[in-house]
């Protein structure tokens, strides 16, 4: 199963960065590949969100459960409906002298063994590019 991990330094307070990441419906405003994020259910400490993104020009849609750990500044997410067998990961926000180190992880699996060996390596590169784009978008929004 592919695992993607990417990080970026943002010159902002970790709590401010966390709050931007937590506001997922605003992602299309500063992340080019994200078409829409809709909160479809909200509970104490979590949301269910419906995502529409473009990955390599292809539209992908899924619904995920997002869990917010305010104390540790961690957001965990996991697909609850969508095309992939597995799609989950986390955002972490670590204070550093320059501001915040934001790390985004993604674990995913297509669930079709015959094509997984062919698609996983390509998809891993594309998912990493998409994650990097998301982090750069967040950095630009906070540092402008």
C-alpha positions in Angstrom: 0.0 0.0 0.0 1.5 3.4 -1.0 2.4 5.9 1.7 3.0 9.5 1.0 4.6 11.9 3.5 5.5 15.6 2.8 6.3 18.6 4.9 6.6 22.4 4.6 7.7 25.2 6.9 5.2 28.0 7.4 6.1 31.3 9.1 3.0 31.4 11.3 1.8 30.2 14.7 0.9 26.5 14.8 -2.6 27.2 16.0 -3.2 29.6 13.1 -2.0 27.1 10.6 -4.2 24.4 12.2 -7.2 26.6 12.0 -6.6 27.2 8.3 -6.3 23.4 7.7 -9.4 22.8 9.8 -11.4 25.1 7.5 -11.6 22.6 4.6 -14.4 24.3 2.7 -12.0 27.2 2.1 -9.4 25.0 0.4 -10.6 25.7 -3.2 -9.8 29.4 -2.5 -6.1 28.7 -2.4 -5.6 25.2 -3.6 -5.9 24.9 -7.4 -6.6 21.1 -7.6 -9.4 21.2 -5.0 -12.7 22.0 -6.7 -14.9 21.8 -3.6 -15.1 20.6 0.0 -18.5 20.4 1.5 -19.2 19.7 5.2 -22.1 17.2 5.2 -22.1 16.4 8.9 -20.6 18.0 11.9 -20.2 16.6 15.4 -18.1 17.6 18.4 -14.4 17.1 17.3 -15.2 15.8 13.8 -16.8 16.4 10.4 -17.8 14.4 7.4 -16.7 16.2 4.3 -17.4 15.5 0.6 -14.3 16.3 -1.6 -14.0 16.9 -5.4 -10.5 17.3 -6.6 -8.6 17.1 -9.9 -5.6 14.8 -10.0 -3.7 14.7 -13.3 -6.8 16.3 -14.9 -9.1 13.5 -13.6 -11.9 14.3 -11.3 -11.9 12.3 -8.0 -14.6 12.4 -5.4 -14.9 10.9 -1.9 -16.4 11.5 1.5 -14.1 11.4 4.5 -14.4 11.6 8.3 -12.1 14.3 9.7 -11.2 14.1 13.4 -9.7 17.2 15.1 -7.4 16.9 18.0 -7.2 20.5 19.2 -4.8 19.8 22.1 -2.2 18.1 20.0 -2.9 20.0 16.7 -3.5 16.9 14.7 -6.2 16.3 12.0 -6.8 12.7 11.1 -8.9 11.7 8.1 -10.2 8.5 6.5 -12.4 7.9 3.5 -15.8 6.5 4.4 -17.2 6.5 0.8 -15.4 6.6 -2.5 -13.6 4.8 -5.3 -10.5 3.7 -3.4 -10.3 0.8 -1.0 -8.4 2.9 1.5 -7.6 6.6 1.7 -6.5 8.0 5.1 -3.8 10.0 6.8 -3.1 13.0 9.0 -2.0 16.6 9.2 0.4 17.5 12.0 1.5 21.0 13.1 4.7 21.2 15.0 6.0 24.4 16.5 9.6 25.2 15.4 11.7 28.4 15.7 10.7 29.5 12.1 7.0 29.0 12.8 5.3 25.7 12.0 6.3 22.5 10.4 3.2 21.1 8.7 3.3 17.4 7.7 0.7 15.7 5.6 0.5 11.9 5.3 -1.6 9.8 3.0 -2.0 6.1 2.8 -4.1 4.7 0.0 -5.0 1.5 -1.8 -6.9 0.9 -5.0 -8.2 -2.5 -4.0 -7.7 -4.1 -7.4 -4.7 -6.4 -7.0 -4.2 -6.9 -10.8 -3.7 -3.2 -11.5 -2.3 -2.1 -8.1 1.2 -3.0 -9.1 1.0 -0.8 -12.2 -1.0 2.1 -10.8 0.4 2.5 -7.2 3.8 3.8 -8.2 2.3 6.4 -10.7 -0.5 7.3 -8.2 2.0 7.8 -5.4 3.9 10.4 -7.4 0.7 12.2 -8.3 -0.6 12.1 -4.8 2.7 13.5 -3.5 2.5 16.3 -6.1 -1.0 17.1 -5.0 -0.1 17.1 -1.3 2.9 19.4 -2.0 0.5 21.7 -3.9 -1.9 21.8 -0.9 0.9 22.6 1.5 2.3 25.4 -0.8 -1.2 26.8 -1.1 -1.6 26.9 2.7 1.9 28.5 3.0 1.0 31.2 0.4 -2.3 32.0 2.2 -0.7 32.4 5.6 2.5 34.2 4.5 0.8 36.8 2.2 
